[in-house]
Amino acid sequence: MEISELTPAAVEALQHRESTGKAVTTVTVEPTRDDSGWISYEGTALVTHHDGETQTLNIRDTALSVALEQHANDEAELGSVPTVVIPVPLPEVAPNNRVHCEEHPGVHTETVACRWPHNVHAEGDWPQVGHPYRVTD
């Protein structure tokens, strides 16, 4: 199983955590070996934010843990179960989407830079942005 196949499950697991207001760039899961020698992946993941800060995420009983179990089986057949680093991509910016953010003055066309976390205030009917997207803020 390719790492890219784990991304949707990682994004889903991120939806169930408490918001931090920071964009997530990667989800890392370490392998573990039990007393009988069985190798699998930990029940927690390390979430890395765009600013380098990290936090742990419980992934037990999630789609990510199921996908990692399959990934571990595939890797074990190849002879090892390495640490998994799952990149979490930013979504594409909609063309000509007009927004308000504090990164740039006034209402303007949205860019990826507008999506990095920063304080946002209302300005009329324009959408406010400041987080890459709700699942990873």
C-alpha positions in Angstrom: 0.0 0.0 0.0 1.4 3.4 -1.0 1.7 6.2 1.6 -0.6 8.4 -0.6 -3.4 5.8 0.0 -3.2 6.5 3.7 -3.8 10.3 3.3 -7.6 10.2 3.2 -7.7 8.1 6.4 -5.2 10.5 8.1 -7.4 13.5 7.1 -10.4 11.8 8.5 -8.7 11.0 11.8 -7.7 14.7 12.0 -11.4 15.7 11.9 -12.0 14.2 15.3 -9.4 16.1 17.2 -9.7 19.4 19.1 -8.9 22.4 16.9 -5.5 24.0 17.4 -5.8 26.8 14.8 -2.7 25.5 13.0 -2.3 23.8 9.7 -1.1 20.2 9.8 1.6 19.2 7.3 2.3 15.5 8.3 1.0 12.7 10.4 3.7 10.2 11.6 3.1 6.8 13.0 5.9 4.6 14.5 5.9 0.8 14.3 5.8 -1.3 17.5 6.5 -4.9 18.4 4.6 -6.8 21.0 5.9 -9.5 23.3 5.2 -12.2 20.8 7.2 -10.4 18.1 4.1 -9.1 16.1 4.9 -5.8 14.4 2.2 -3.3 13.9 1.7 0.5 14.2 1.2 2.5 17.4 -2.3 3.6 18.4 -1.1 7.2 18.5 0.3 9.4 15.8 2.5 12.4 15.9 0.9 15.4 14.2 3.3 18.1 12.9 2.0 21.6 12.3 3.3 24.0 9.7 5.2 25.9 12.4 7.1 22.8 13.5 5.0 22.2 16.7 3.8 18.7 17.3 1.1 17.0 19.2 -0.1 13.4 19.6 -3.3 12.0 18.2 -5.1 8.9 19.3 -5.8 6.9 16.1 -7.2 3.7 17.8 -10.4 2.5 16.2 -10.2 4.9 13.2 -10.0 4.3 9.5 -6.3 5.3 9.8 -5.6 2.4 12.2 -7.4 0.0 9.8 -5.4 1.3 6.8 -2.2 1.1 8.8 -2.8 -2.5 9.7 -3.1 -3.3 6.0 0.0 -1.2 5.3 1.9 -3.1 8.0 0.9 -6.5 6.5 2.1 -5.3 3.0 5.4 -4.0 4.5 6.0 -7.1 6.6 5.9 -9.2 3.4 8.7 -7.0 2.1 10.8 -7.6 5.3 10.3 -4.5 7.4 7.7 -2.2 8.9 9.1 1.3 8.7 7.9 4.6 10.3 5.1 6.0 8.2 5.1 9.8 7.4 1.8 10.8 5.8 1.8 14.2 4.1 -1.4 16.3 4.5 -1.7 18.5 1.4 -3.4 21.9 1.4 -6.6 22.0 -0.7 -6.5 23.8 -4.0 -7.6 27.5 -3.9 -10.8 28.1 -5.8 -10.1 30.5 -8.7 -11.3 34.1 -8.2 -12.6 33.4 -4.7 -12.9 36.8 -3.0 -12.1 36.7 0.8 -11.0 38.9 3.7 -8.0 38.0 5.8 -5.5 39.8 8.0 -2.5 38.6 5.9 -3.5 41.0 3.1 -5.4 44.3 3.2 -9.1 44.5 2.3 -11.2 42.1 0.3 -9.0 40.3 -2.3 -8.7 37.2 -4.4 -7.7 34.2 -2.1 -4.2 32.8 -2.3 -2.6 29.8 -0.4 -1.0 32.4 1.9 -4.4 33.5 3.1 -5.1 30.0 4.4 -2.2 29.9 6.9 -3.5 30.5 10.4 -3.8 34.1 11.5 -6.5 36.2 13.1 -9.5 36.9 11.0 -12.3 39.4 11.5 -15.6 39.9 9.7 -15.9 42.4 6.8 -19.3 42.6 5.2 -20.5 39.5 3.3 -17.1 38.3 2.2 -15.9 34.9 3.4 -13.3 35.0 6.1 -10.3 32.7 5.9 -7.3 32.0 8.0 -7.1 28.3 8.3 -6.0 25.9 5.5 -9.2 23.9 6.0 -11.4 22.8 8.8 -10.1 19.2 9.1 -6.6 20.4 9.9 -6.9 23.5 11.8 
